[in-house]
Amino acid sequence: MSARGECTNHAAARPPRVRTIAAMSTLVYVLYDGDPGGPLDRLAQAIGEGASRVPDTDIVLHRPHEATVEQLVAADAIVLGSPNWHGMTADMKKVIDQTGMIWEQGKLVGKVGAAFTSGWSRSGGQEITLLTLLHTLLAHGMVIIGLPWSKRMVKSGSYYGPTAVGGPNDDDLGQARALGHRVARYAAWLQAGRGSEADEIEGGVFYRERRGHVVLR
């Protein structure tokens, strides 16, 4: 979905866009491992709805089998979602494991990142799953967006991101919309303020050209 009324979901993958600073549009990429119509899918849709409230924002929702490293690099903001599965699921981990090269190259440095989860137990470790997802984003040098304390958080959500126990209720979906809106706003604010400048990596990028697993110096 987008603020211009279009929806891009699971099967509707598209190539990364080439954009100019003058356009000032932002791309929010929601990558999550959830069955269609399931708890995590409903949270992802709500995140997309919240992000679409910010003008000139495009939102792409993908599951792991649809994800590409190129799409991650093209995004201005990345929101990762996994059910509470001893941390992230194997399919999500498979995608993350493909980002080793862009991690070394610093391709995601300075982008906005966030996370969400759901589980069947209130005390089953949902915040551990959120922290696992956020650790990945922090390792890439991303700017993390969470949820501030609010009246709604008394009943739902976490500082680290939206959560749900079983099927998401109205408060859970409200927290997901709030996160999507915050992510899109901060992505737009950062893009407007940064202009053509790029974030600096102290000491330079780690990446070295290599053949297979052998570094070429």
C-alpha positions as CSV (number, residue, x, y, z in Angstrom):
1,M,0.0,0.0,0.0
2,S,1.1,3.6,-0.4
3,A,0.0,7.1,0.5
4,R,-1.0,7.3,-3.2
5,G,-3.5,4.5,-2.7
6,E,-1.6,1.5,-4.0
7,C,-1.0,-1.7,-2.2
8,T,2.0,-3.9,-2.8
9,N,1.8,-7.2,-1.0
10,H,3.2,-10.7,-1.0
11,A,3.0,-11.7,-4.7
12,A,3.4,-8.2,-6.1
13,A,7.2,-7.9,-5.9
14,R,8.8,-5.0,-7.8
15,P,12.3,-4.0,-8.6
16,P,14.0,-1.4,-6.5
17,R,13.2,2.2,-7.6
18,V,15.7,4.8,-8.7
19,R,14.7,8.0,-6.9
20,T,16.0,11.6,-6.7
21,I,16.3,13.6,-3.6
22,A,13.9,16.1,-5.1
23,A,11.1,13.5,-5.1
24,M,11.5,13.1,-1.3
25,S,9.6,9.8,-1.4
26,T,10.4,7.1,1.1
27,L,10.1,3.3,0.8
28,V,9.2,1.3,3.9
29,Y,10.0,-2.4,3.6
30,V,8.1,-4.8,6.0
31,L,9.7,-8.2,6.0
32,Y,7.9,-10.8,8.1
33,D,7.3,-14.6,8.5
34,G,3.6,-15.0,8.9
35,D,0.8,-16.9,7.3
36,P,-1.7,-14.9,5.3
37,G,-4.5,-13.8,7.6
38,G,-2.5,-14.9,10.7
39,P,-1.6,-12.9,13.7
40,L,1.7,-11.6,12.3
41,D,0.2,-10.9,8.9
42,R,-2.5,-8.7,10.6
43,L,0.2,-6.8,12.5
44,A,2.2,-6.3,9.3
45,Q,-0.9,-5.0,7.5
46,A,-1.5,-2.5,10.4
47,I,2.1,-1.3,10.2
48,G,1.6,-0.7,6.5
49,E,-1.6,1.2,7.2
50,G,0.2,3.4,9.7
51,A,3.1,4.1,7.4
52,S,0.6,5.0,4.6
53,R,-0.6,8.0,6.6
54,V,2.7,9.7,5.9
55,P,2.6,11.4,2.4
56,D,4.8,10.2,-0.4
57,T,5.5,6.8,1.3
58,D,5.5,3.5,-0.5
59,I,5.1,0.3,1.5
60,V,6.2,-3.2,0.4
61,L,5.1,-6.2,2.5
62,H,7.1,-9.4,1.8
63,R,7.5,-12.8,3.4
64,P,11.0,-14.4,3.5
65,H,10.6,-16.3,0.2
66,E,9.9,-13.0,-1.6
67,A,12.7,-11.0,0.0
68,T,15.8,-9.9,-1.9
69,V,19.0,-8.2,-0.7
70,E,18.4,-5.6,-3.4
71,Q,15.0,-4.7,-2.0
72,L,16.6,-4.3,1.5
73,V,19.2,-1.9,0.1
74,A,16.6,0.1,-1.9
75,A,14.4,0.7,1.2
76,D,14.7,3.8,3.4
77,A,13.2,1.9,6.4
78,I,13.1,-1.8,7.2
79,V,10.6,-3.4,9.7
80,L,11.3,-7.0,10.6
81,G,8.6,-9.3,12.0
82,S,8.9,-12.9,13.3
83,P,6.6,-15.0,15.5
84,N,8.1,-15.8,18.9
85,W,10.0,-18.9,17.7
86,H,13.1,-19.2,20.0
87,G,14.1,-15.9,18.5
88,M,13.4,-15.4,14.8
89,T,12.3,-18.2,12.6
90,A,14.6,-20.2,10.4
91,D,13.2,-18.6,7.2
92,M,13.9,-15.1,8.6
93,K,17.4,-16.2,9.6
94,K,18.0,-17.5,6.1
95,V,17.2,-14.0,4.7
96,I,19.4,-12.3,7.3
97,D,22.3,-14.6,6.6
98,Q,22.2,-13.4,3.0
99,T,23.0,-9.8,4.1
100,G,26.6,-10.5,5.1
101,M,28.1,-8.8,2.1
102,I,26.0,-5.6,2.5
103,W,26.8,-5.7,6.2
104,E,30.5,-5.5,5.4
105,Q,29.8,-2.8,2.8
106,G,27.7,-0.7,5.1
107,K,24.8,-0.6,2.7
108,L,22.1,-0.3,5.4
109,V,23.9,2.2,7.6
110,G,21.7,5.2,8.6
111,K,18.4,3.6,7.4
112,V,15.5,3.4,9.8
113,G,14.8,0.0,11.5
114,A,12.1,-1.5,13.7
115,A,10.6,-4.9,14.7
116,F,7.4,-6.7,15.8
117,T,6.3,-10.1,17.0
118,S,3.5,-12.3,18.2
119,G,3.2,-15.4,20.2
120,W,0.7,-17.7,22.1
121,S,2.1,-17.1,25.6
122,R,2.3,-13.8,27.4
123,S,5.5,-14.9,29.1
124,G,6.9,-16.9,26.3
125,G,9.9,-14.6,25.5
126,Q,8.4,-12.1,23.0
127,E,10.8,-9.3,24.0
128,I,13.7,-11.7,23.4
129,T,12.5,-12.2,19.8
130,L,12.2,-8.4,19.4
131,L,15.7,-7.9,20.7
132,T,17.0,-10.6,18.4
133,L,15.5,-8.8,15.4
134,L,16.7,-5.4,16.6
135,H,20.2,-6.8,17.1
136,T,20.4,-7.6,13.4
137,L,19.3,-4.0,12.5
138,L,21.8,-2.5,15.0
139,A,24.6,-4.6,13.5
140,H,23.8,-3.0,10.2
141,G,24.2,0.5,11.7
142,M,20.5,1.3,11.4
143,V,18.5,3.9,13.4
144,I,16.1,2.1,15.6
145,I,12.5,3.2,16.2
146,G,10.4,1.7,19.0
147,L,7.3,2.7,20.9
148,P,7.2,5.3,23.6
149,W,5.3,4.7,26.9
150,S,1.6,5.5,26.5
151,K,-1.8,4.7,28.0
152,R,-2.1,1.9,25.3
153,M,1.1,0.2,26.4
154,V,-0.5,-0.6,29.7
155,K,-2.5,-3.2,27.7
156,S,-0.4,-3.9,24.7
157,G,3.0,-3.6,23.1
158,S,6.6,-3.1,24.2
159,Y,9.2,-0.4,24.0
160,Y,10.9,-2.6,21.5
161,G,7.9,-2.9,19.2
162,P,4.3,-4.1,18.8
163,T,3.4,-7.5,20.1
164,A,0.3,-9.7,20.3
165,V,-0.7,-12.7,22.4
166,G,-2.6,-15.0,20.1
167,G,-4.7,-13.1,17.6
168,P,-4.0,-9.3,17.7
169,N,-6.7,-7.2,19.4
170,D,-7.6,-3.6,18.7
171,D,-4.8,-2.3,21.0
172,D,-2.2,-4.6,19.4
173,L,-3.2,-3.3,15.9
174,G,-3.2,0.3,17.2
175,Q,0.4,-0.2,18.4
176,A,1.3,-1.6,15.0
177,R,-0.2,1.3,13.2
178,A,1.6,3.7,15.6
179,L,5.0,2.0,14.8
180,G,4.4,2.1,11.1
181,H,3.5,5.8,11.3
182,R,6.6,6.5,13.4
183,V,8.9,4.6,11.1
184,A,7.7,6.4,8.0
185,R,7.9,9.8,9.6
186,Y,11.4,9.3,10.9
187,A,12.5,7.9,7.5
188,A,11.1,11.0,5.8
189,W,12.6,13.4,8.4
190,L,16.0,11.8,8.1
191,Q,15.9,11.9,4.3
192,A,14.9,15.5,4.3
193,G,17.5,16.6,6.8
194,R,20.3,14.4,5.4
195,G,20.0,15.6,1.8
196,S,22.8,14.2,-0.3
197,E,25.1,13.5,2.7
198,A,26.0,10.0,3.6
199,D,26.6,8.5,7.1
200,E,30.2,8.0,8.0
201,I,31.7,4.7,9.1
202,E,34.5,5.2,11.5
203,G,37.7,3.6,10.3
204,G,36.1,2.8,6.9
205,V,34.0,-0.2,5.7
206,F,35.1,-3.7,6.7
207,Y,34.5,-5.0,3.1
208,R,37.4,-6.4,1.1
209,E,37.1,-7.9,-2.4
210,R,37.2,-11.6,-2.2
211,R,37.1,-14.8,-4.2
212,G,34.9,-17.3,-2.4
213,H,35.9,-17.1,1.2
214,V,39.4,-15.7,0.5
215,V,39.9,-12.0,1.0
216,L,41.9,-10.4,-1.9
217,R,44.1,-7.6,-0.5
